[in-house]
Amino acid sequence: MPARKLRFVRGRYYHIYNRGAGRQSIFLNHENYIYVLRLLKEVAAECLVTVIAYCLLPNHYHWLLRQDGDTPAGKVPTRVFGSYSQAFNLANHRTGALFEGRFKAIDVESDEYLHHLCRYIHANPVRHAIASDLELWPYSNYLEWIGKRNGTLIDRAFAQAHFGSAATYEKYVQSYLTGQVHLPPALQTYLEQLENE
């Protein structure tokens, strides 16, 4: 594979995502999701990377990560899904690639994008008609963000600094889901590209 052009830099935020090869499922049961979340927690801590927002869906995932040390944030998905792919293939008696190429990574260059990415990531289960309500989808950290679950894969200081209260963030996400938001053209184009990849 050609070298990735993106440089991972301490203090920067990265939107990291990928989907199953041929849009196939990458998570088949509750245990699959939990296994990845345990790996994510462990590897992120070892790499000094903070998980800001995440959502795992049946055939794809989105993470928003902040690189806090010198280890590139891109090591996290490489390690997590390298281990997961091996375990998944072994458990399901399959061979070959689980994912559609290597993960995508985008450097988040403004607070506007950063804020919207949080709600974009959390809104995925409803936007893709996987859950009727965000609170019904357990495989994201949205419930931590709105104070309804006490998980540890969240930077509460980030959420407080950028959005204030849980109620404010909940309204911010709901305004997107109900179409009450008019996104700037550049951000709208970015999101459309994500949907069409």
C-alpha positions as CSV (number, residue, x, y, z in Angstrom):
1,M,0.0,0.0,0.0
2,P,1.3,3.5,-0.7
3,A,2.3,5.6,2.3
4,R,-0.4,7.6,4.0
5,K,0.0,11.3,3.2
6,L,-1.6,12.5,6.5
7,R,0.8,13.2,9.3
8,F,-0.4,12.4,12.8
9,V,0.6,15.2,15.2
10,R,0.3,15.6,19.0
11,G,-2.7,17.7,20.0
12,R,-4.6,17.3,16.8
13,Y,-8.1,15.6,16.4
14,Y,-8.7,12.9,13.8
15,H,-11.8,11.4,12.3
16,I,-11.1,7.8,11.7
17,Y,-13.5,5.4,10.0
18,N,-13.9,2.3,7.8
19,R,-16.4,-0.2,6.7
20,G,-16.7,-3.9,6.0
21,A,-15.5,-5.2,2.7
22,G,-18.4,-5.2,0.3
23,R,-20.4,-3.4,3.0
24,Q,-20.6,-6.7,4.9
25,S,-21.1,-6.8,8.6
26,I,-18.1,-6.5,10.8
27,F,-20.0,-7.0,14.0
28,L,-22.3,-10.1,14.3
29,N,-23.2,-10.0,18.0
30,H,-23.0,-8.1,21.2
31,E,-19.7,-9.8,22.2
32,N,-18.0,-8.5,18.9
33,Y,-18.9,-4.9,19.9
34,I,-17.7,-5.3,23.4
35,Y,-14.4,-6.9,22.3
36,V,-13.6,-3.9,20.1
37,L,-14.5,-1.4,22.8
38,R,-12.2,-3.2,25.3
39,L,-9.4,-3.2,22.7
40,L,-10.1,0.5,21.9
41,K,-9.9,1.5,25.6
42,E,-6.7,-0.5,26.2
43,V,-4.8,0.5,23.0
44,A,-5.9,4.2,23.2
45,A,-4.5,4.4,26.8
46,E,-1.2,2.7,25.7
47,C,-0.8,5.1,22.8
48,L,-1.8,8.3,24.7
49,V,-4.8,8.9,22.5
50,T,-8.1,10.2,23.9
51,V,-11.4,8.9,22.5
52,I,-13.7,11.9,22.1
53,A,-16.6,10.3,20.2
54,Y,-17.2,6.8,18.8
55,C,-20.0,4.8,17.2
56,L,-19.7,1.2,16.1
57,L,-22.4,0.1,13.6
58,P,-23.1,-3.3,12.0
59,N,-20.9,-2.7,8.9
60,H,-18.8,0.4,9.8
61,Y,-17.4,2.6,12.5
62,H,-16.6,6.2,13.2
63,W,-14.1,7.5,15.8
64,L,-13.0,11.0,16.8
65,L,-9.6,10.7,18.5
66,R,-7.2,13.2,19.9
67,Q,-3.5,12.4,19.8
68,D,-2.1,13.4,23.2
69,G,1.4,11.9,22.9
70,D,4.0,11.2,20.2
71,T,2.5,7.8,19.1
72,P,0.4,8.5,15.9
73,A,-3.3,8.2,16.5
74,G,-3.4,6.0,13.4
75,K,-1.8,3.2,15.4
76,V,-5.0,2.8,17.4
77,P,-7.2,1.5,14.6
78,T,-4.3,-0.5,13.1
79,R,-3.8,-2.4,16.4
80,V,-7.5,-2.7,17.4
81,F,-8.7,-3.9,14.1
82,G,-5.7,-6.0,13.3
83,S,-6.4,-8.0,16.5
84,Y,-10.1,-8.0,15.9
85,S,-9.9,-9.1,12.3
86,Q,-7.8,-12.1,13.3
87,A,-10.2,-13.1,16.1
88,F,-13.3,-12.5,13.9
89,N,-12.0,-14.6,11.1
90,L,-11.0,-17.4,13.5
91,A,-14.3,-17.4,15.3
92,N,-16.3,-17.4,12.0
93,H,-14.1,-19.8,10.1
94,R,-13.4,-17.3,7.4
95,T,-10.3,-15.9,5.6
96,G,-9.6,-12.7,3.8
97,A,-10.0,-9.0,4.5
98,L,-12.7,-7.9,6.8
99,F,-12.4,-4.3,5.8
100,E,-12.7,-2.3,2.6
101,G,-9.0,-1.3,2.5
102,R,-7.2,0.5,5.3
103,F,-9.0,3.0,7.5
104,K,-9.6,6.6,6.5
105,A,-8.3,9.4,8.6
106,I,-9.0,13.1,8.4
107,D,-7.3,15.8,10.3
108,V,-10.1,18.0,11.9
109,E,-9.0,21.5,11.1
110,S,-11.6,23.7,12.8
111,D,-13.8,23.8,15.9
112,E,-16.8,24.0,13.5
113,Y,-15.9,20.6,12.0
114,L,-14.9,19.2,15.4
115,H,-18.3,20.1,17.0
116,H,-20.3,18.8,14.1
117,L,-18.3,15.5,13.9
118,C,-19.3,14.7,17.4
119,R,-23.0,14.9,16.6
120,Y,-22.5,13.3,13.2
121,I,-20.8,10.3,14.8
122,H,-23.4,10.0,17.5
123,A,-26.4,10.5,15.1
124,N,-25.4,7.5,12.9
125,P,-27.6,4.8,14.4
126,V,-30.8,6.9,13.8
127,R,-29.6,8.3,10.4
128,H,-29.0,4.8,9.1
129,A,-32.3,3.5,10.6
130,I,-30.5,1.1,12.9
131,A,-32.1,2.5,16.0
132,S,-35.3,4.6,16.4
133,D,-33.7,6.7,19.2
134,L,-30.0,7.4,19.9
135,E,-30.5,6.3,23.5
136,L,-31.4,2.8,22.3
137,W,-28.0,2.2,20.6
138,P,-25.4,1.0,23.2
139,Y,-22.4,1.0,21.0
140,S,-21.5,4.7,21.0
141,N,-20.5,7.0,23.8
142,Y,-23.6,9.2,23.3
143,L,-25.1,8.0,26.5
144,E,-21.9,9.1,28.4
145,W,-22.1,12.5,26.7
146,I,-25.7,13.1,27.9
147,G,-25.0,11.7,31.4
148,K,-27.1,8.6,31.1
149,R,-24.3,6.0,31.4
150,N,-21.1,6.1,33.4
151,G,-18.7,4.7,30.9
152,T,-15.0,5.6,30.7
153,L,-14.4,6.0,26.9
154,I,-15.2,9.8,27.0
155,D,-13.3,13.0,27.7
156,R,-15.8,14.8,30.0
157,A,-13.6,17.8,30.2
158,F,-13.8,18.1,26.4
159,A,-17.6,17.8,26.3
160,Q,-17.9,20.4,29.1
161,A,-15.5,22.9,27.5
162,H,-17.0,22.6,24.0
163,F,-20.7,22.2,24.7
164,G,-21.4,23.1,28.3
165,S,-24.1,20.8,29.7
166,A,-25.4,17.4,28.7
167,A,-28.8,19.0,27.9
168,T,-27.1,21.5,25.5
169,Y,-25.4,18.7,23.6
170,E,-28.5,16.6,23.4
171,K,-30.4,19.6,21.8
172,Y,-27.4,20.1,19.5
173,V,-27.6,16.5,18.2
174,Q,-31.4,16.5,18.0
175,S,-31.4,19.7,15.9
176,Y,-29.2,17.9,13.3
177,L,-31.5,14.8,13.3
178,T,-34.6,16.8,12.9
179,G,-33.2,18.9,10.0
180,Q,-33.1,22.2,11.9
181,V,-29.5,22.8,11.0
182,H,-28.2,24.5,7.9
183,L,-24.6,23.4,7.5
184,P,-22.0,25.6,5.9
185,P,-21.4,24.4,2.3
186,A,-17.9,23.1,2.9
187,L,-19.0,21.0,5.8
188,Q,-22.0,19.8,3.9
189,T,-19.7,18.7,1.0
190,Y,-17.4,16.9,3.4
191,L,-20.3,15.0,4.9
192,E,-21.7,14.0,1.5
193,Q,-18.3,12.7,0.6
194,L,-18.3,10.5,3.7
195,E,-21.7,9.1,2.8
196,N,-20.7,8.3,-0.7
197,E,-17.3,6.7,-0.1
